[in-house]
Amino acid sequence: MLRVGLTGGIGAGKSAVAMRLHELGAVILDADKLAREVVAAGTDGLAAVVAAFGPEVLGADGELDRLAVGARVFGDEAARRRLENIIHPRVRARTTELAAAAPADAIVVNDVPLLVETGLGPTFHLVIVVDATPAVRIARLVGARGMTEEQASARIAAQADDAARRAAADVVIDNNGGLDELTAQVDELWTGRLRPYGRNLRLRRHAPFEGRPRIVPPDPAWPGQAARLIARLNQALRPQLGGDADLTHIGSTAVPGLPANDLIDLMLAVPTLDVADKLADTLAAVGLPPRDGEWFDNDRGIPGQTWPKRLHGSADPGRSVNLHVRVAGSPGWRFALLMRDHLRAVPTARDEYAAAKAHWSKIHGAEGYAAAKEPWLDTEATAAHEWAEATGWQPPTRL
């Protein structure tokens, strides 16, 4: 099932987004509610909190005195960490239990205020951040929660800053306006991205490509998007591989300053294609099902032969991705790294490629565009190889 992380700074309006997603049909798992549940009277979580902070945090009714605990941990980093080490593992366990009980076709949205602070982003298929300016958030906290401006500012400052939150986001919902504007954004996200993503995930199919490549200006967000994808893949593959995978951002979106089709190319290096095939189900579950057909790399004149590979595509209609799974040391693996690094290092080569891509995209559809690139890539392979010889370039490898 599709797992979505939802977060936002205090006062940003995350709860309103969660409420609308629930109305649309999502299963909402509220981390704040679960955090209260796991330290309710009679739980081992409450016993652990009392053992850590003393009986004075226990109310007369046998429940946790939240104001007393808050006073103990606010401004005390070590105390806050002790409390989190008690509560967070129990919340994660309860979240896993509830998600497992949801229907197979559910879209499960985890409402997690401290998603960024706790590093949970890679555990979700998609992370949504609700964003509003500090001034708007302070006004809401003063008006709706009765805080002073100083208290509201202190609560905002105690959380992750806005830049860190946006860096973790696949989707940013702007909530500086009114409820109608917020609802319209959530409805569009639900209809245009979340529902088709969930359906594609269940059916193990990738989202369709546009018919014609569309070259867009360089986007400074591409490296961050690739980094989030790599973090998700590592999270999913680590149990099988016993450590982080050999994953790399390649292709045009990995070259600063190069216009490109808005498609993130990633490469997973494996010892053998048998290993690649054993990882296929995990890759599909994380949102990158195998693309149909047989896939091969041209050796580009590098000693060797034409080598097979595996190709996976994104189930997310909002982010096109190709994951090339190649044998480490194969010609295709080497050329992907070499061409990227050559274009990064030699601006004239990058600019020539940009001009050629613009021309091909105007006159060709997807298949014709790919075929038109081949002669240029052969020439680039020769130039890149000569550059590698002259500079002593060697491909990085971990295998």
Secondary structure as GFF3:
##gff-version 3
##sequence-region A 1 399
A	DSSP	beta_strand	2	8	.	.	.	ID=ss1
A	DSSP	alpha_helix	14	24	.	.	.	ID=ss2
A	DSSP	beta_strand	27	30	.	.	.	ID=ss3
A	DSSP	alpha_helix	31	37	.	.	.	ID=ss4
A	DSSP	alpha_helix	44	53	.	.	.	ID=ss5
A	DSSP	three_ten_helix	55	57	.	.	.	ID=ss6
A	DSSP	alpha_helix	66	73	.	.	.	ID=ss7
A	DSSP	alpha_helix	77	101	.	.	.	ID=ss8
A	DSSP	beta_strand	107	111	.	.	.	ID=ss9
A	DSSP	three_ten_helix	121	123	.	.	.	ID=ss10
A	DSSP	beta_strand	126	131	.	.	.	ID=ss11
A	DSSP	alpha_helix	134	145	.	.	.	ID=ss12
A	DSSP	alpha_helix	149	157	.	.	.	ID=ss13
A	DSSP	alpha_helix	162	167	.	.	.	ID=ss14
A	DSSP	beta_strand	171	174	.	.	.	ID=ss15
A	DSSP	alpha_helix	179	189	.	.	.	ID=ss16
A	DSSP	pi_helix	190	194	.	.	.	ID=ss17
A	DSSP	alpha_helix	195	203	.	.	.	ID=ss18
A	DSSP	beta_strand	215	216	.	.	.	ID=ss19
A	DSSP	alpha_helix	222	241	.	.	.	ID=ss20
A	DSSP	beta_strand	246	250	.	.	.	ID=ss21
A	DSSP	three_ten_helix	252	254	.	.	.	ID=ss22
A	DSSP	beta_strand	260	261	.	.	.	ID=ss23
A	DSSP	beta_strand	264	270	.	.	.	ID=ss24
A	DSSP	alpha_helix	273	278	.	.	.	ID=ss25
A	DSSP	alpha_helix	280	285	.	.	.	ID=ss26
A	DSSP	beta_strand	295	297	.	.	.	ID=ss27
A	DSSP	beta_strand	307	313	.	.	.	ID=ss28
A	DSSP	beta_strand	321	327	.	.	.	ID=ss29
A	DSSP	alpha_helix	331	345	.	.	.	ID=ss30
A	DSSP	alpha_helix	347	363	.	.	.	ID=ss31
A	DSSP	alpha_helix	366	391	.	.	.	ID=ss32
###
